[in-house]
């Protein structure tokens, strides 16, 4: 009788064990199905995000700079095919990125395709000092960043006056002459090498301390005075972060400025590693092709005697070959 009870007890335990195992298997199957569904949903969501990111394209096309050379605003164009929302503004200096602020905390930053947005720098964040060596980058909520380009400051392009040669480069209040762009060897103190002459700047075949010279004409209806922060910048096409800058050699040494009279062609020379540092800049790039950007800072002299801040970046629309 006891043997029979024991046998039935074993049958009961076996039945419970089988049911328990079935429950475990069922639970595991449910877990696998849930995990598979979640994975598919996550993968689909990621694919959707990647697809949307592929449609995003934004460009930082302008900077507002005040008379203290503080950045006051940025202009961002949406050149993609979908709406974007700007969620971050960064400053990149020497390859290091620094988050400045989230513009969406201060205003609506959604930009529809083929439109632009002006983002004003709020007063409760640290001052952003303009640095020609630095780069301002905006990013969307999907992580798309502005294209690697140099923005135009303040002044946009204007229609070339009919009395000037249309083969010249007209941008804003200045006309640049492509046929008068040259370089000259200097020593480390910026003194021009007496054994050298000004040579065409399109091909540079030596790594040395150099000065650059361009000819420009002020075609505005106001005189312009540029200051020591004006710079000549070489940017390798294959390594845009490796910019080299030469700063203005002012004709007015006391004021550290150069006067650009209306309708007068003048030569502008760049020599220094930093504004009036006394140390000449040296060309250190290996063989490469470089884009040229000219950055001007100064003031317009108004008819009533007041001054209006002037700042502009000009892509020189030509390249320099370092051989």
C-alpha positions, 0 to 999 in steps of 0.5 A: 500500500505504501509502495502504491502511494509512493508511486502515485506521489512520483506521478504527481511530482512528475506532472508538476515538474512537466507543467513547470518546465512547460511554463518555463519554456513558454515564458522563455518563448514569450521573452524571445518573441518580446525581445525580437519585436523590441529589436525590430521596433528599435531597428526600424526606429534607428532606420527611420532616424538614419533616413531622416538624418540623410535628408538633413543638411544645414549650413552656418552662413553668417556670424554677427560680431559687435565692435568688441569682436564678440559673436552676437548671432549666427545664421543657419540655413536649412538646405535639406529636404525636411524640417530640422530643430537646432539643439546645440551650438559648439565652438571648436578650437584646436580640434577640441569641441566645447558646448556653448548652449542649447538654442532651443532653451531660449527660442523656437529653433525649428527651420523648414527646408529652404529657409534660414534662422538667426540665433541670437546669443543669450546674455546669460552665457559667457561671452563668445569672443570671435577667434579666426582660428575657431569654428562655430558649429551647430547641431540638430536634435538628430545629430546632424552638424553644419557643413565645414565652411567659413561663414560670411560676417555681417556683409553679404555680396552686392551687385558689381558696379558697371564701371568695374571689370566683371572678371574681378571678385566683388564681395560686399564693399571690396573688390579683389584683384586676382592678377595681383596676389603674391608672396615674399620670403621674410625672416622670423621677425617679418623683415622682407628678404632683400634677395627675394621679390614678390612672386605670384601666390598661386604656387608656393614651392618653399616652406619658409617664413612668408608674407602675403600681399593682395590688391583690393579696392573699396567700392562702397560709398563709405571709407573703411578702416580695417584693423590688426585682426584682419587675416589671410587664411590657408585651409588645406582641402583635405584637412580643413582643421589645419588652418594657418593664418597670417595677420595684417601688417598695418600701414598706420603703426600707431593705430594698428590699422589700414585705411581703405579710401573709396575707389582707391586700389591699395595693397594689403600685406599679411605677416604675423602669427597673431595680431602684431605679435612680432613673430612672422608666420611660417608655411608648414604644410606638406604638399597640398592644395589650399583654399584661401579665406580673407577675414576683415575687421574694422569700421565704416566711416559714416557721412555724419562722422560716426563709425559702424562696425565692419566684419567680413570673410571672403572666400578667395575663389581660388587655390594655392598649391604648396609644392 
